[in-house]
Amino acid sequence: MHWTQTPGDNEERNAIIDAVRDFTQAELVPYASERDAEKIFPVETLRQAGELGLGGLYVSDDYGIGLTRSDAIAIFEELAKGDIAVAAYISIHNMVAWMIDTFGNAEQREQWLPGIVAMNDLCSYCLTEPGAGSDAAALATSAVRDGDHYVLNGTKQFISGAGATQVYLVMARTGGPGPKGVSAFIVPAESEGLSFGPNERKMGWNAQPTRQVIFDDVRVPVANLLGQEGEGFTFAMRGLNGGRINIAACSLGGAQWAADRALTYVQEREAFGAPLSELQSVVFVLADMETKLQASRAMLQRAAAYMDHDHPEVAVACAMAKRFATDACFEVANSALQLHGGYGYLQEYGIERVVRDLRVHQILEGTNEIMNTIVGKSMLAGKRKEQRA
């Protein structure tokens, strides 16, 4: 499918949303419970997603389909209604694709983007380390220039898709301490010295593997340096703006699915001679759930619009939307489980899987405590500017 964004393209936008909805219902919904229970990473299904263009949603339309961020969050919401873990992986893959498209030179774009956009070459994003999570500027993985190569040494932690993907976008230190010493590298999976830790046993997100990525004298051609030395941290932070609203959109899709199931359940389930939906306490819970869903969607749409128009407050808007939506949507899913009573705790209903999958969204792409720090510091900086004026 080829789609390009132009003003007034509502019909084409709706067409791709419909195609994603059909894909979700056919390829994600029926298998989500099995993939969670058996820890299956659905590589062939991801290839099918690539055929729809889902591997390069906002990659420029010479290689990708050039959607806006506003369109992309709607797509991630739909995907997450089928399988949150798979939708979240597609978000991570797209972050790598966007970074290569945006910061790569013509040769890098030509070499890497066709396979990535088609999802024949799946991507992993390597920023977090065992000793550097929220403090990403403190990363210790090193990249030392040696002739026509850089030699990488270090370990990355909590890497989605690791061991099953073909392309690793790696942040490594080429200079001194702090963010200005960090550079970005495109590392192919077959690189000698690249290895992986065991698949982590996790609370959720079981449909995608999570492993350490270990670099032991991995030689990477100088041609695989993305941008210039010292630009990697800037690339990473810009990539995370989109990652934050995408993961929040995945929270929204999962929570919406759970809320819809709860709405049906309380109208069908009887207690004390009447449907649960006639209890005022249940009505109030439903109202609270719907309010949180709509508020989350509104904040995400605002943050996406800021990204689309390169608004100066984009980082704050994305942080605020990510914090609010991932918190609120986890609460919605948890309420949906409670409304199901004991059945909500059973795997066959799918609600408990959604609760488990959504919990990590409050941690990754920057913990929600870090999101609050970004927002609060921005407020204080604005106040200081007023005082100086």
C-alpha angles and dihedrals in degrees: 000000000000119000130164127192117244129155113282096018093140093132093054091042090054090047094057092043088053091049091051090048091052091048090050094051094046103037108022112029098055094050105035096099093046093048090050094047096043096035093236119174101206100219095164091050089052089053087056089050087054090056087060091052094253092133092068107028096155099019110123112276095250086075107005136029098268100224124171120250088247089061093043095057089053089054094050090049090055094046092050091056085069104037123350095197094052092045090051091051090052087053091054091047090052092051090058092045091051093049093052091045094048103038103023125098123241093269093050093047091050093047101045112021102068094058093040096049090048088049090232084120108046119203139222126195115221114197109112120080133189089260100029118058115131089009093065093163088066094065115141105197104121134213115194121189114239112173110292093354143060117224113219125204129172145065132273121204135212094012114174116226092009113162093018100059132082104212128050121193102204131193110209136166116256096160143026130315122305134033097310091065095060124101133181126236135187106223122186117222094239093062112132112249094028113124141157140230122232119290106273118242103233141184090237143340088080094153090073126052119240118199144150115263111216125200116199109176091321108182114216122183116248086238087069094064107113110224115327132326111281096025097094098092091052090050091049094051093048090049091051092058089067093037090056097054092041093054089046089052088053088053089051093051094048093046092047090053091050093046092051090053091049092050090055094043097053090052093051101038116082128205128174090004098306140073115276088240090072091065111098091217090059092047090054092050091051091050091050091050093050092047091053092048094050093044090050092050092049093051091048092050090051093050092047091050089052089054092048092052098038092239114191091234094052096117092053093045091051092047092049093047093046094050095045098042098045092048095043095044093050087054090050092052091046090051090050089054091049092050089055090056114199091350090064089064092057120095094225092069093055095219096108090053090055091050091050094046094048095050095075092054088076088061110036129073084033121331117265089248088060089048089055090049091054092049095043094048090049090054092050092047090052091050091050090052090053091051092051094048 
